[in-house]
Amino acid sequence: MSPCVSVCRMDEKTDICLGCLRTRNELIQWSTLDEDGKFAVWNSIDKRLQARWV
């Protein structure tokens, strides 16, 4: 399952998608990642989301 929410817009300062909170590199690599790699990206997304609300 992809974190994509079909709102693709990159933040110019952070280079993170404002829709799914993935970095440009994470977006590029997503289709080639194994399950562990995708889990790591999901963890990074979770940390970014939590940081937004602190």
DSSP file (Angstrom, degrees, kcal/mol; ACC not computed):
  #  RESIDUE AA STRUCTURE BP1 BP2  ACC     N-H-->O    O-->H-N    N-H-->O    O-->H-N    TCO  KAPPA ALPHA  PHI   PSI    X-CA   Y-CA   Z-CA
    1    1 A M              0   0    0      0, 0.0     0, 0.0     0, 0.0     0, 0.0   0.000 360.0 360.0 360.0 130.1    0.0    0.0    0.0
    2    2 A S        -     0   0    0      1,-0.1    36,-0.0     2,-0.1     0, 0.0  -0.625 360.0-135.7 -89.6 146.8    1.4    3.4   -1.0
    3    3 A P        +     0   0    0      0, 0.0    -1,-0.1     0, 0.0    19,-0.0   0.474  64.3 128.5 -77.4  -0.4    1.1    6.5    1.2
    4    4 A C        -     0   0    0      1,-0.1    -2,-0.1     2,-0.1     4,-0.0  -0.289  35.3-179.5 -60.2 135.7    0.1    8.5   -1.9
    5    5 A V        -     0   0    0      2,-0.1    -1,-0.1     0, 0.0     3,-0.1   0.118  52.2-107.9-119.7  16.9   -3.1   10.5   -1.4
    6    6 A S  S    S+     0   0    0      1,-0.1     2,-0.4     0, 0.0    -2,-0.1   0.778  89.3 115.3  60.4  30.8   -3.1   12.0   -4.9
    7    7 A V        -     0   0    0      2,-0.0     2,-1.0    10,-0.0    12,-0.5  -0.763  44.4-179.3-124.1  81.9   -2.1   15.4   -3.7
    8    8 A C        +     0   0    0     -2,-0.4     2,-0.3    11,-0.1     9,-0.0  -0.738  22.6 132.4 -94.8 103.4    1.3   15.8   -5.3
    9    9 A R        -     0   0    0     -2,-1.0     9,-3.4     2,-0.0     2,-0.4  -0.916  43.6-140.4-150.9 121.4    2.9   19.1   -4.5
   10   10 A M  B     -A   17   0A   0     -2,-0.3     2,-0.5     7,-0.2     7,-0.2  -0.662  16.4-126.1 -88.4 135.1    6.5   19.4   -3.3
   11   11 A D     >  -     0   0    0      5,-2.4     4,-2.4    -2,-0.4     5,-0.4  -0.672  16.9-144.2 -74.6 126.1    7.4   21.9   -0.5
   12   12 A E  T  4 S+     0   0    0     -2,-0.5    -1,-0.1     1,-0.2    -2,-0.0   0.824  94.6  44.7 -64.9 -33.1   10.2   24.1   -1.9
   13   13 A K  T  4 S+     0   0    0      1,-0.1    -1,-0.2     3,-0.1    -2,-0.0   0.904 126.8  24.9 -79.7 -42.4   12.0   24.4    1.4
   14   14 A T  T  4 S-     0   0    0      2,-0.2    -2,-0.2     9,-0.0    -1,-0.1   0.628  90.2-133.6 -99.9 -15.3   11.9   20.7    2.6
   15   15 A D     <  +     0   0    0     -4,-2.4     9,-1.2     1,-0.3     2,-0.4   0.857  62.6 133.5  58.8  37.1   11.6   18.9   -0.7
   16   16 A I  B     -B   23   0B   0     -5,-0.4    -5,-2.4     7,-0.2    -1,-0.3  -0.953  64.5-110.6-117.9 136.7    8.8   16.8    0.9
   17   17 A C  B  >  -A   10   0A   0      5,-2.9     4,-1.6    -2,-0.4    -7,-0.2  -0.466  18.7-146.5 -64.9 130.4    5.5   16.1   -0.8
   18   18 A L  T  4 S+     0   0    0     -9,-3.4    -1,-0.2    -2,-0.2   -10,-0.1   0.641  94.5  50.5 -74.5 -14.2    2.7   18.0    1.0
   19   19 A G  T  4 S+     0   0    0    -12,-0.5    -1,-0.2   -10,-0.3   -11,-0.1   0.932 129.0  11.2 -86.2 -55.1    0.3   15.1    0.3
   20   20 A C  T  4 S-     0   0    0    -13,-0.2    -2,-0.2     2,-0.1     3,-0.1   0.500  91.3-126.9-107.3  -5.7    2.1   12.0    1.4
   21   21 A L     <  +     0   0    0     -4,-1.6     2,-0.3     1,-0.2    -3,-0.1   0.712  60.4 139.8  66.0  23.5    5.0   13.5    3.3
   22   22 A R        -     0   0    0      1,-0.1    -5,-2.9    -5,-0.1    -1,-0.2  -0.719  52.9-118.8 -93.4 149.4    7.6   11.5    1.3
   23   23 A T  B  >  -B   16   0B   0     -2,-0.3     4,-2.3    -7,-0.2    -7,-0.2  -0.344  31.7-104.5 -74.4 165.6   10.9   13.0    0.2
   24   24 A R  H  > S+     0   0    0     -9,-1.2     4,-2.3     1,-0.2     5,-0.2   0.915 123.9  50.5 -57.9 -43.4   11.6   13.2   -3.5
   25   25 A N  H  > S+     0   0    0      1,-0.2     4,-2.5     2,-0.2    -1,-0.2   0.894 108.4  51.6 -63.9 -39.3   14.1   10.3   -3.1
   26   26 A E  H  > S+     0   0    0      2,-0.2     4,-1.4     1,-0.2    -1,-0.2   0.889 110.0  50.2 -64.3 -38.2   11.5    8.2   -1.3
   27   27 A L  H  < S+     0   0    0     -4,-2.3     4,-0.4     2,-0.2    -2,-0.2   0.927 112.9  46.0 -63.6 -44.8    9.0    8.9   -4.1
   28   28 A I  H  < S+     0   0    0     -4,-2.3     3,-0.3     1,-0.2    -2,-0.2   0.899 118.4  41.3 -64.9 -41.7   11.5    7.8   -6.7
   29   29 A Q  H >X S+     0   0    0     -4,-2.5     3,-2.0     1,-0.2     4,-0.8   0.635  87.4  96.3 -83.1 -14.9   12.6    4.7   -4.9
   30   30 A W  G >< S+     0   0    0     -4,-1.4     3,-1.1     1,-0.3    -1,-0.2   0.838  80.6  51.5 -49.1 -48.1    9.2    3.5   -3.7
   31   31 A S  G 34 S+     0   0    0     -4,-0.4    -1,-0.3    -3,-0.3    -2,-0.1   0.677 113.8  45.1 -69.5 -15.3    8.4    1.1   -6.5
   32   32 A T  G <4 S+     0   0    0     -3,-2.0    -1,-0.3    -4,-0.1    -2,-0.2   0.480  89.0 107.8-104.8  -3.8   11.8   -0.7   -6.0
   33   33 A L    <<  -     0   0    0     -3,-1.1     2,-0.1    -4,-0.8    -3,-0.0  -0.457  63.2-133.8 -75.1 144.8   11.7   -0.9   -2.2
   34   34 A D     >  -     0   0    0     -2,-0.1     4,-2.4     1,-0.1     5,-0.2  -0.288  40.8 -86.8 -82.3-179.7   11.2   -4.3   -0.5
   35   35 A E  H  > S+     0   0    0      1,-0.2     4,-2.4     2,-0.2     5,-0.2   0.875 129.7  51.5 -60.6 -38.9    8.7   -4.5    2.4
   36   36 A D  H  > S+     0   0    0      2,-0.2     4,-2.1     1,-0.2    -1,-0.2   0.903 110.4  49.4 -64.2 -40.5   11.4   -3.5    5.0
   37   37 A G  H  > S+     0   0    0      2,-0.2     4,-1.9     1,-0.2    -2,-0.2   0.904 111.6  47.8 -64.4 -42.0   12.3   -0.5    2.9
   38   38 A K  H  X S+     0   0    0     -4,-2.4     4,-2.6     2,-0.2    -2,-0.2   0.885 109.6  53.4 -66.2 -38.4    8.6    0.6    2.6
   39   39 A F  H  X S+     0   0    0     -4,-2.4     4,-2.1    -5,-0.2    -1,-0.2   0.901 107.5  51.8 -61.8 -40.3    8.1    0.0    6.3
   40   40 A A  H  X S+     0   0    0     -4,-2.1     4,-2.0     2,-0.2    -2,-0.2   0.894 109.3  49.6 -63.2 -40.4   11.1    2.3    7.0
   41   41 A V  H  X S+     0   0    0     -4,-1.9     4,-2.7     2,-0.2    -2,-0.2   0.925 108.8  52.4 -64.3 -44.2    9.6    5.0    4.7
   42   42 A W  H  X S+     0   0    0     -4,-2.6     4,-2.5     1,-0.2    -2,-0.2   0.897 108.5  51.3 -58.4 -39.9    6.2    4.7    6.6
   43   43 A N  H  X S+     0   0    0     -4,-2.1     4,-2.1     2,-0.2    -1,-0.2   0.902 109.7  49.6 -63.4 -40.6    8.1    5.2    9.9
   44   44 A S  H  X S+     0   0    0     -4,-2.0     4,-2.3     2,-0.2    -2,-0.2   0.906 110.1  50.8 -64.0 -41.2    9.8    8.3    8.5
   45   45 A I  H  X S+     0   0    0     -4,-2.7     4,-2.7     1,-0.2    -2,-0.2   0.925 108.8  51.9 -60.4 -44.8    6.4    9.6    7.4
   46   46 A D  H  X S+     0   0    0     -4,-2.5     4,-2.5     1,-0.2    -2,-0.2   0.909 109.9  48.7 -59.8 -43.1    5.0    9.0   10.8
   47   47 A K  H  X S+     0   0    0     -4,-2.1     4,-2.1     2,-0.2    -1,-0.2   0.895 111.8  49.1 -64.7 -40.2    7.8   11.0   12.4
   48   48 A R  H  X S+     0   0    0     -4,-2.3     4,-1.4     2,-0.2    -2,-0.2   0.908 111.3  49.8 -64.8 -41.1    7.3   13.9   10.0
   49   49 A L  H  X S+     0   0    0     -4,-2.7     4,-0.8     1,-0.2     3,-0.3   0.925 111.3  48.4 -63.5 -45.0    3.6   13.9   10.7
   50   50 A Q  H >< S+     0   0    0     -4,-2.5     3,-0.7     1,-0.2     4,-0.3   0.880 107.4  56.2 -62.8 -38.1    4.2   13.9   14.5
   51   51 A A  H >< S+     0   0    0     -4,-2.1     3,-0.9     1,-0.2    -1,-0.2   0.814  99.7  61.0 -65.2 -29.9    6.7   16.8   14.1
   52   52 A R  H 3< S+     0   0    0     -4,-1.4    -1,-0.2    -3,-0.3    -2,-0.2   0.827 107.8  43.6 -63.7 -31.7    4.1   18.9   12.3
   53   53 A W  T <<        0   0    0     -4,-0.8    -1,-0.2    -3,-0.7    -2,-0.2   0.298 360.0 360.0-102.0   8.6    1.9   18.8   15.4
   54   54 A V    <         0   0    0     -3,-0.9    -1,-0.2    -4,-0.3    -2,-0.1   0.434 360.0 360.0 -94.9 360.0    4.5   19.4   18.1
